[in-house]
């Protein structure tokens, strides 16, 4: 049976599938195949996205929107530039492949117009109709008329007579009169104009302009697609009927569905998202089949989504990344591929192009400026700013132009002329507004709405300073604080620090919370006069949101009034303030990352804050680490602490014993390298004496903190949370331990300088609370001489006070100069002027005055001839009953400070939590601790250079040693005390 054999053999020779054109078969992977267009589509998407991203990075430094980069990328990839490369267009963008690109791009365009509809809030128009109506109307009527007039000359010169003039005139008028609302929102957000009278009017007028513009576009398309006037009327009536059907019954159905599925409370459910997407594409399909473009149906679908509970923002967050990364670049690249600037090859064409640019700007700018000046009541500067903002074209005009090109109304030459006009007007918007309306001339809106008599930015701070709190102005107490809330994990640390500055309780309540024995002796009201009076504390909870390229970030900024009431972090902190008797004023700032520090400093200045409270990165707990991290810390009696009490101390042994703190160091995972050898002196933390590698996230956060330090004109407090998951170690934790109320103990190593003086004032204020105890140690470095001990070795003797010598002073000046000039990733370090002998002497005098102000008069410490350390302590004075003051002279100040803090923690008992307060001391430093800090890190573990630059050497010593439940790093405002 040879037939059967031949059949079987032939099965093995026959290919099971058609040729796929792979590299291994020698085929060109870029060859277009209509049956399998995926490979070429991926190549096209990769080239388009990479080109747009690279151009966006360059244009972002010029504060230009991303749409310019996307259109420029398409122009570069089109016939203008890359089209001249032989074979580029035929292999990468062949004509047969463009319908597939167009299909994906139009799907993305429908989704984008749906997001635009989500951004529009009809309530903005209602609240500001009186001011914005005339601006929006004048911004459409005058440009439409100018565009219609110029269209006659352009039509005669460049358009074929086969196209009706009325169609071309209508498209030209719409292109002239429309404003790019999405791009306008982003420009207002980046320039921080949303809370100004100009910004709110422009936003309201832009919403109305955008809605009317899309209606005019729908009308234009209906007229073009209609064969007669009666057909155009039917199309228009059908479009109106469908719009009313969506705005009323479908909108109510979506609101009911959102409530039933819990989408308003917990975000959009899968079922709600499915129904919404079906409505979007169903509406786009209907408007497309009746003769209106599909994007109009998608736009109306975005208007009917419920706004309650931040549902629109949540839906935007689910769709925006794919639309912004893939779909929109495809669409605008197709616009660029259709744009050939080489067609502008003669003088008459360039003359008309310049005329189009000039008349388009004059129409928008002139109409909106005149309406804002004479009808809305703005001055000429503000009215000119409104006109400049409303002249922004951006992607909306490009969509209109693409619709006209696909309908055959615009020729490729005229299309290129209008694309260039849209790019120029969009590009000039940001620099023109910055020049016309600088920050010091802006007027902020009042809480009740736009107020034309609002105080400009530069006068607000001065006005508030004059009416500030008398206590705060005298420097005795700080009563106004700006609390920075960046991320949810920062919230516990900020709550702990805010509770630490909580004022003392009223006298009667304070008496009731004492022990019964104490209460029986204090029933006489006259004894309550000894209690410190309660000081009202006011805080501004500043919620920071980074402005990214996402639409949701812009949407959040435009609805900041709603977010102030619904943001979880602000709600939690507001309730925390109510429970602790602290007045909390919520604030919101949506800015770019490079402007976060400036925004914090600006809010603090406008709020007239006495101090800014900034969080550090919270401690990181490894879920796979051994469970002993979460065990309760050992009792003070079980924790060994070595104090410098030995009569004779050898130089080689003058180091702190290697103690492992039960507290988790928040810098263990963030700043320590896990790829270097542990030295011989490595502690149990696992870090040795080798180099360290900083985590990129922590480096970025440290740059933000250093930006706050450098740009703030008020005092700044940085809180480093070193608490663990154990609830007993939370700073400021309440409850009872052994029947006694939990107390907090504050430890301050006072070396001198403006930052340490601020820290001393801070400790004195918080210790006014009867539940807070304090220990302040003034540490002075000693000079050490050596004597011969009969061959027993060199021993330390006769410590004396050390003043900075010429060499050491020069070293500190060099460090300050390095601080002035150092930069990391473009972020400058804290900048201070160089010190000299006069400023150092003035600073030492201020230290002595500050110390004598609070500390009781004591005899200076007399060093023992056989001891390396000498100290004296003073009992609590009647003025500061909760603070113990000490003097300490030692050749190893950082080691001694750590030892003193550990000893204080032991003596405070198990029910007290230790908080270390230290000055940042990046200027006018009394001592140079760099060498000793390096030795201390060799013993306990290294941290990155960013940590030392951010928190200072003294605080770094406590961080690496793991001492305290938290470390508060303070920096005094420039000019504080008169000697800074």
N, C-alpha and C positions, 0 to 999 in steps of 0.2 A: 504493500500500500504506500507507494511513493508520494501520493498526494497528501496523505496525512503527515508524513515526515516533513515534506516541504512546507506545509502549513505551520507545523510546530517550529521549524527553524526560522521561518519568516517572522514569527512573533518576536523573536529575540533581536532581529535586525531592525524592526520597526520602532521608531521613537514613540515613547508613550505620550509625549507632549510636544508642542510646537517649539521652535527655536525661541529662546528667551533673550538672546542678544547679550549674554554675559561676557565679562572680560576674558574668561578662560577660553571661550570659543572664538576670540578675536574680533568681537563685535564692538562697535562704538557705543558706550553706555549713554551718550547724549543723543543718540539717534531717536527721533520722535516716532512713536508707534501709537496709532489711534486705538489699537486694542489694549495697549498697556502703557498709558501715559504717566504712570506714577514716577518712574525713574527721572525723567526730565523735569517733572513737576518738583521733585525734591531738590534737584540741582538749582532750579530757578528760585525756589523759596530760600535756600541757603544763601545764594548770592544776594538776593534782595534784602533779607534780614541783616546780613553782615554789613552790607553797604550802608543801610539806614542807621544801624547802631553806631558804626564808626563816625559817620557824619553827625549824629546826635551828640556824641561825646564832645566833639569839637564845638558845636554850636551851643551846647549847654553852658559853656563858660561865658557866652555872650548873652545869656538869658533869653534864648530863642526857643520857641515851642518845637516839639518833635516833628510836627507836620512839615516844617520847612526842610528838615533833614530827609524825610521820606520822599517829598516831591523832588528835591535836588538829587537824591539817589536815583530816582526814576529817570530824571533828565540825563544824568551821567551815563546810566546804562542804556539809554535810548539812542536815537540817531544823532543827537547833538555831539556826543563824545565817543562812547564805546562803539557806536554804530559805524564809525570809520575804521575800526579794527577789522581786517579781512576775516570773514567767516564767523565773527562773534554773534551777530544777530541771527544768522542762519542756523547755528548750532545751539545757542542758548535760548533765544526767543524767536523761534520760527513762527510764521503767521498761523500755521495749523494748530499750534499749541496754545495760542492766546485765548481761544474760547474756554479752555479748561481753567486757565488762570482767571478769566473774567467771571466764570461761574462761582469759583471759590471766593473771589473778591466781592461779588455782589451779595453772597450769603453773609459774609462778614460785614458788609455795608448795612444790611438790614439789621443785624445785631447791634451795630454801632448806633444807628438811628434809634433803636430801642433804648440804648443806654442814654442817649441824648434826651429822649423823652423822660427817662427816670430822673435826670438832673433837673428838669424844669419843675419848679414849684409854683403853682398858680397863686398861692398865698402871698408870694413876694409881690406880684402885680397888684393884688388887692390892697396890701399894706402901703404901697408907695405909688398908687395910681395917679395921684395929683401931681407928683413931681416928674414921674417917668413917662406919662402918657404923651405929653407934648414933645418930649425928647425923642421918643420912639417914632411918633408920627412925622415930625420934621426930618428925622433921620432916614425916612423911607420916601417921602414925597419929593423932596428936593433932589436926592440922588437919582430917583427914577426919572424925573423930568430931564435932568442933565444927560443921563444915559440914553434916553429916548431921542434927545436932540442930536447927540453925537453919532447915534446908530445910523442915522440917515447918510452921513458922509462915509462911514465905514462900509455900509451896505453897498453903496455905489462903487466903492473902490475895490472891495475884496470878495463880496458875496455874489454867487450866481443868481441870475434872474429867475431860476427855477424855484428858489426859496421865496416864499411870501415875505414881504417887508414887515408885516405886522408880527409874524412869528419871531423874526430876528429882533425887532424892537422890544418885544416882550421879554425875551431872554436877556437882552442887554440891560434892560431896566431892572430885572430881578437881580442880575449879577452886581449891578451898581448899588442896589439898596439893601442887600442882605448883609448881616453881621454874623461872624463865626462865634456862636455862643459858647461851644465847648472850649475853644482857644481863649476866648475872652474870660471865662471863669478861671482858667489856669493863670493867665496874666494877672488878674486881680488877686489871686491867692499868693503868687510869688512876690508881688510887689506889696503885699499886706495892705490892700485897699478895701477889703470886704467889710471892715468895720468903720469905714469913713463915709461921710455923706456922699462923696463922689462915687464910691464903689457901690453903694446900695442903689443909687439911681441908675448907674450904668448896668448893674445886674438886672434890675427890673425892666429897663428899656430893652436890654438884650433879649430877655425872655419874650416880650411882646413882639419885637422885631423878628425873632426866629420863627415864632408861630405864624405870623403874617407872611414871612418869606416862603415857608413851606407851602402855605395855601396858594400863594402866587405861582410857585413852581408847579403845583398840581394843576392849577388852571392852565398854565402854559402848555404842559404836556397834553392835557385834555384837548386843547385847541389844535395842537399839532396832529394828534392822532385822529381827530374827528374829521369826517369827510365834508361836513356842512355845519352851519351854525346851530341847527336844531340838534344834531348829534352831540355837539359840544355841550349844549344845555343839558341833555340827558345824562351825559357823563358827569357833569358838575353836580346835578341833583342826586345822582346815585352816590357820588362821593360824600356829599353832605349827609345823606341818609345813613350811610355806613358809619360815618364819624359820630353821629348822634346815637346810633345803636351801640357803639363801643363806649361812649362817654356816660351812658346812663344804665341800661340793663346789664351790659357785660361788666362794667365797673362795679356795680353793686354785687354781682355774682362773684367777682374776684375777692371783694372785701369779705363776703360771707364765707367763701372757701378758705381765706387766710385765717379767719377766726376759728373755723371748725378744725382746721389742721394744726392749729397752734403756731402758724408761721409768724404771726406778729410777735409772739412772746419769745420763741426759741429760734427764729430764723426760718427761711423758706424750706419747707419739707420737699422731699423728692416728688411727691404727687403734685404739690402746688407749682413747682418748677416745670413739671411736665405739661400741666394745663397752660401755664403762662407761655411756654415756648410754642405750643400748638396755636394759641391765640395770636402770637406774633407772626408766625409764618402763614397762618390762615388769613390774617388781615393783609399781609403783604401780597398774598396770592389774589385776594379779592380786588384790591386796588389796582393790581397789575392787569387783571383780566378786563376790568371796566374801562381801561384806557389811561389810568393814572399810574405813575411809577410805583414800584413795590415799596420803596423806602418810605413813602408817605404813610402807608398802612402800618409799617413797623414803628414809625415815629408816634402815631396816635396810640399804639398799644402801650408804649412806655408811659403815656400820660395817665392811663387808667389804673396803674398798679398802686395799691394802697401805700401811703407814706407812714402809717402809724408804726411805732416801735422800731424805726430804722429799717423797715423791710426793704425799701428801695436801695439803701446802701448795701445791705446784705446780698441782694440779688446782683448788684453791680460788682461786688467783690467776687462772685462766683463766675462771672462771664468776662470780666475786663481783661484778664491776662492774655487769653487766647485771641481776643479781638485786637488788642494793642500790639501783640508780638507778631502775629501771623497775618490776620485778615487786612487790617488797615494798611500796612506796608505794601501788600499786594495791590490793593486798589490804587493807591497813589503812585506806585511804580508804573502801573498801567497808564496813569495820566502822564507820567514822565515819558513813557515809551511813545505816547502819541504826541508829545511835545518836541518839536524840532526847531530849536532856536536858529538853526542855519537857514530857515526860511525867512528870517528877518535880515534880508541881504541887500536892502537898498534904503536910500534916504527917506522915501515916502513912507515905507513901512515903519521905520524907527520914529518918524515924526508922529504917526498915528499911535504908536505904542506909548510914547511919552505923553501924548494928549490923553490917552485912556488912563494912564496912571495919575496924571495931574487932575483931570476932571473927576475921577472916581474919589480921590482924596478930598478935593474941594467940596464935592457934593455932600459927603458924609460929615466931614469936619465942619463945614460951614453951617449946614442945617442943624446939627446937634448942638454946636456952640451957641448959635443965636437963640435957639429954643431954651437952652439951659441958662443963658444970661438974662433974657428978657421975660421969660415965662416962669422958669423955676426959681429965679432969684439968686443964682450963683454969681460970684465975681468972675472977672475975665480969666483969671488963671484956672480956676476950677472948671469953668465952662469949656476952656480950651482942652483941659484934660479929658473931659467927657467926650468932646468931639474926637480927640485922638484915639481913645479907647473904642469908640463905636466904629471907627474906620477900619478896624481889624477884620480881615476877610477870612484867611485861613482855609480850612478844609471844606467849609460849607459852600463857598463860592466855587471851589474845585469840583464839588459834587454837581452843582448846577451846570458848570461848564461841560463836565463829562456827559451829563444828560443831553445837553444841546449838541455835543459832538456825535453821540450815538444816534440822535434823531436826524442828523444830517443838516441841522440848521447852521452850525458853525463849521467853517472850513478849517483844515489843519493850521493854516497861517494865522487866522484870527484866534483860534484856540490857543496857540502859542503866545500870542500877544496878551491875551487875558490871563493866562497862567503866570506870565512874568509880572503882570500888574498885581495879582493876588499875592505873590511872593514878596514883592517890594513893600506893599502896604502892611503885610503881616510882620515883616522884618523890622520896619521902622516904628512899630507901635510901642514896644518896650522902651527903647532909648528915648523916644519923644516924650512919653509919659514921665519917665524918670527925670528928665530935664525940666518939664513944665511943672511938676508937682513933687518936689523933694520932700523927704520925711518931715522936716521941721516946719513945713507949712500945712501939713494935713490936719483936718478936723475930724475927730472921732464922733461917731453917732452916740447919742444918749440912750439910756436904757429904754426910754419910751418911744424911740424912733429917731429919725433924722432931726438934728438940731443945728440950725445955722449959726448959733452963737456958742458952739462948743469951743473949748479952749484948744489952741494948737498944741502939738506935741511938745515943743520946746518950752511952752509956758506952763504946761500941766505940772511938771515936776516942781518947778519953782513955786507954783501956787500951793501945792500940797505941802511942801517943806515949810511954808510960812504957817500953815494951819496944822502942823504935825503935833503929835502928842508931846506935852511938856516934859514928861519923864524921859521919853526917848530922846528929845532934843538936848536934855541936860547930860545924857550919857550914862545916867544911873541905871536905867532899866530899858530893855528892848521889848517892845510890845507889838510890833508889826513884823510878821515873817512871811516870806514867800517860799512855799513848799513845792518842790519840783517833783512831779509825778510823771515818770517816763514810761515805765512798764509795770505790769501787775506784780511782778516779783520784787519791785522796789517798794511796794506799799508797806509791808511790815516794818522795814527799817525806818521809813519816814514817820509812821505812826509811833514807833518807839522813841524817836528823837523828839517828836512833837509832844509826847507825853512827858518827856524829860524836862521840857521848858514850861510845863503846866504850872500856872501860878498856885500859890498856897491856898488852901481851902479857907472859907470864911471862918472867923474866930469861933462861932458857936458850933459849927459842924466839925471843926478841928478838935474842939474839946470833947464832943460826943464820941469821936473815933479813938480817943485815948483809952488807956486801960481804966478799969473801974476805980482802981486806987488813986490814979491821977485825977479822975473826974471828981471824986469826993472832995479833993482839996482845991478844986478850981471852980466851985459853984458860984463863988463870988464874981459878979461881972467885972469888977475892977481888975481882976487878974488877967483878963483877956487883952489888956492893953499891951502886954508883952508880945503878943503874936504879931507877925508881920502882916500888914494889910494886903488884901487881895489885889492883884494887878491884872486888869483885863488884857487878855492876849487875843490878838486878831491875826488870822492867817489867810493868805491867798493861796489856794490850791491850784497850781498852774499845771494843767494837763498838756503835755507835749505830744504832738502827733507829727511824725516826719512826712513832709510832702514829697511823695514819690511820683513816678510817671503814671501811676494808676488813676483811673477816673474816680474811684471811690475816695481817694484822698482829697481831690478837688470838691467832691460832693460833700464830704464831711466839713470842709472849711466853709462852704456856702451855707451850711445848716448848723453852724456852731451854736446858735441859740437853743436848738433842740438837743444837741449833744451835751450841753451844760446840764440838762435835766436828766438825761438818760445814760450818760457814760457810767459804766460800772465803777471805775476807780474813783471818780468824783463822788458818786453816791456813797460808796463805802467810807471815804474820808470825811464826807459831810456828816454821816451818822456818827463816826468816831468823834468828831468835834462836838456834836450835841451831847454825847454821853460823857464827855470830859469837860464840858463847860467852856469850850473854845470856839470863838466865832470863826467860821470858815466861809470865805468868799470864793466860789469856783471861777476859774478862768480857763480858757482854751486857746491854744496857739498851734496852728498848722503851718509849718515852715519847712524849708529845705534843711538838710542836715548841717550844712555849713553855716546856717543862720540860727541854729538852735541856741547856742550860747548867747548870741546877741539878743535873741528874743527873751531869754530869761533875764538878762540884765535890763532890758527895756521895760519889761513888766514890773520888775522890782523898783525901778526908778519911778514909773508912773504910779505905782501903788504906795510909794514912799515907804518902802520896807526898811526895817532896821537890819535885817539879816536874811540871807538866802540859804535855805536848807536843801542840800543836794545829796542824792543817794549814790552810794557806790554799788558795784555789782554785788548781788546777794551771794551767800555761800552756796557752793555747788555740792550736792550730795550724790554720790555715785550709788546707783541702785544695786550694783554688783559688788560693792565694797563690803568688807566684813561688818557684821552687825554691831561691833563694839562702838562704832561711831555714834550710835543712837542710845547707848547706855547712859545712865545718869552719871554725872561726874563724881569723882570721889569726894568724900567729905574733906573739909579743910585740914582736919587732923591727919589724914592719910596722905596728903600731898606734900612732898618734901620741898622745902625752899631753903636755899643756902644764902645767908646774909653775910655781909662783910664784917664779921666780928672778931676775926683772928687777929691777935696782937701783932704778929709779924706776917707780912704778906710778901711772897717772892714775886718778882715781875713775871716770871714764866707761868705762874699759877693765878694771875689776876684776871680770871675769866669766870663767866657764869657757868654753873653746872648745866649739863645738857638735860633739860627738863622737857618732857612731852606734855603739852597741855591737853586736857580732855576736850577742849573746844576745837572745832574744825576751822582751819584757816581758810577764809574765802578765796585766797590767792593760790591755794594748792593746785587746783586744776586749771586756773586761768592764767597763771604767770609762771608756773614751774614747768620745766622740761621733764619729760618722762623718758628721754633718750640719752641721758648722760650718766656717767658713773657717780655713785655716791662716794664722797670723800671719807676719810677716816673719821672725821668729826661730824659726819652726818647724823642727824637726829632721826627719831622714829618717824618723822614725817616723810621720809624718803627722799629728801632733797639733799644733795651734797654740795660740794664746793665747786662744782663745775659751772659751765655757762648755763644760761636759761633762755628759753624761747617763749616769747609772749604770745598769747592767743590773740588772733586778729580782732575778735569781738571786744576783748578787754582793752586793746590798744585804741580802738575807735572810741570807746566810752571814756577812756582816760583823756583823750584829746578834747572831748566835749567838756569834761570837768575842768581841764586846764583852760579851755576857752572861757568858761564861766569865771574862773579866778582872774583871768587877764582883763576881761571886758567889764566886770562888775564895778560899779562905783560905790558899793555898799559892802558890809561885812558878809563873809561867806562861811558856812559850816558844811563840811563834808562828813557824812556818817558812813563808817565802815562797819557793817553788821558782821560780827563774828560769832553769833549765836548758832546753836545746832537745832536739830529737829526736836530736841527735848523741850517740852513746854516750860520746864522749870528754869531754863536758862535764857528765856526771852527777856530782853531789856525792858524794864518797866513792868514786868509781869506782876499781876496782883494776886492776892490770895493770902493764905496764912501758912506759915511753917512753924510747927511746934506751938501754935497758939498765938504767935506774933505776926503782925503785918509784915509783908515783904518790903524791905527798904532797898534803896539804890545808893551805891557809894560811888562818888566821883573822885578820880585821882588825876592831879595835874602836876606834871614836872615843869617847873618854871625855870627856864634858862635866860629869859630876857628877850627884848625885841618887841615890836608893835603887835605881832601875832600872839605872843605869849601874854602881853598885857590885855589884849582882847579876851584871851582864854581865861585869864584871872577874873575879869569882870563877868564873863559868862558863868563861871563856876559859882561866883558869889550870888548871882541872880537865881540860878536854879536851886541852890542850897537854901534859899528862903523857904522852900517847901519843906515842911517838917519831916517828910518821908525820905528826904535826900540828905545824905551826909557827904562831906568832902574832906579830902586830904590834899594839901598843896605843899609841894616840896620844892624849895628853891635850891637848885643844884649849881654849884660852882666848881669848875675844874681846878685841880691843884697841880702845882709843880712838884716834882718828886726828885729828891736827891738821894744819893746812895752812900752808905757807910760800910766799912769793912767789918764784918761780924766774926772776926777770928777764923776766917777760912770757911765759915758756914754758908757763904753766899751773900749776894747783894740783897739787902732788905730795904724796904721803903721806910722813910721817916720824914717828919716835919713837913706835912703838906702845907703849901701856901697858896694864896689866891693867884690865879694866872690872868694876866691881861694879854691881849693879842699883841704879839710882836710884829715887827715890820714884815718878816717873811710870811707869817701866817695871815696877817691882814692882807698882804698882797695876794696870797692864795685865794682868800675869800673874794677879793675884788675880781680876780680872774674868773672865779666861778660865777659871780654875778654877771660879768661880761658875756660868759658863755650862755647864761640863761637868756640874756637879751637877744643873742643872735641865733640860738638853736631853733631848729625847725624839724618836725617829723611829719612827713606826708603832707607838707604844705601848711601845717598848723603851727603857729608860733607859740613858744612857751611864754610863761608869765614874764612880762617886761617891767623891770624896775630900773630906776636910775642907779648909777654906781655910788657907793657910800664913800665917805672920807672920814678923817679923824674927827672933825667937828660933829658930823651927824652921829657917829658912834658914841661920842661923849654925851650928846644930847639924848640919845636913846638910853644910855645907862642911867642918866639922871631921871628920865621918865620911868625906868624900871624901879628905881629906888622909891620914887614918889608913889607909884602904884602899889608897891609892896607895903610901904608904910601906911597907906590908906586903909588897908584891910587887915594886915597882920598885926598882932599885938607886939608891943615893944619887948624885945628879948635881947639877951646878951649874945653877941656874935660868937660863933663856934670857935673854941680854942682847940686846935688839933693836938692829939696825943703824940708824943714822940715815938711811940712804937706802933702806931696805927696808920694805915693807908687812907682811912676814912675818918671824917669827923662830922658830927651832926649835933644839932640842937633842935628841940621841938618846943612849941608853945601850946598850951592848952587852949581850948576854945575861949574866945573872948566874949564879952557880953554883947559886942556889936555883931559878931558873926558866931552865933552859938552852935552852928552845925558844921563848922569847918575847923580842921586842925592844920596849923602852919608849922613847917619844919624848915631847917637849914641843913644842907648836906654839902660837904666838900670832898671831892673824890677825883682821882686821876682817870677813872673810867666812868664818865657820867651816864652813858647809855646803859651799860650793864647795871649800874647802881639804880637807875630809874626803873628798870625792869624788875630788879630785886625788891625795891620799895613797893612797887605795885603789887607784886606777888604777896609780900608781907601784909599789905593793906587788905588784900582779898582774904587772907587767912584770918586776920583779926576781925574782919567785918562779920564773919559767921556764915553759916550755910544759907540763911534766909536773905542775904544781901547780894545784889548783883553789881559787879564792878564795871564802870564805864570810864575809859581813859579819855581825857581831854588834852589835846596838844596843839601848839601853834604850828603852822606850816613852815614858818621861818625860812622863806625863800628870799628874804631881804633883811638887811641889818642883823644877820645872824651873829650871836655872841660867840659861838663856838663852831668849829668845823668838825662835824662828826663823821665825815666820810670814811676815814681810816678805821675808826672803831666800829662803824656800822658794817663794814666789810668783814671784820672779825666776828661780829655777832651773826651775820648771815652764814659764815662758815660753820658756826655751831648749830644753827637752827634750820638753815635752808635759805636758798637764794630766791629773790623775786626780781622781776624785770626792771629795767631802767625806767620804764614808764611809771611804775609805782612810786619809785623814789622821787621822780620829778613831780608827780601829782600830789602826794601826801606829805612829802618832806622826810628828812632823815629820822627825826624823833618818832613820828608816827609809824614809820616803816619798822623801827626797832620793835615796837609793841605788836605790830602785825606779824612779823616773822616769829616772834616769841609766843604768839597766841595768847597774850594776856588780855583779859577783859572780855566781857560780852559784846562790847562795841568800842570803837575808837572814833572820837569826834575831832576832826581836823579843822582848825579855824584860821582864817586869813582876814586881817583887818583891812578896812577900806583905805585906799590911797589917800593920804592926807590926814588920816585919823591921828589924833593926839598932837598934831602940829609938828612932828619931827619925822614923818614918813616921807 
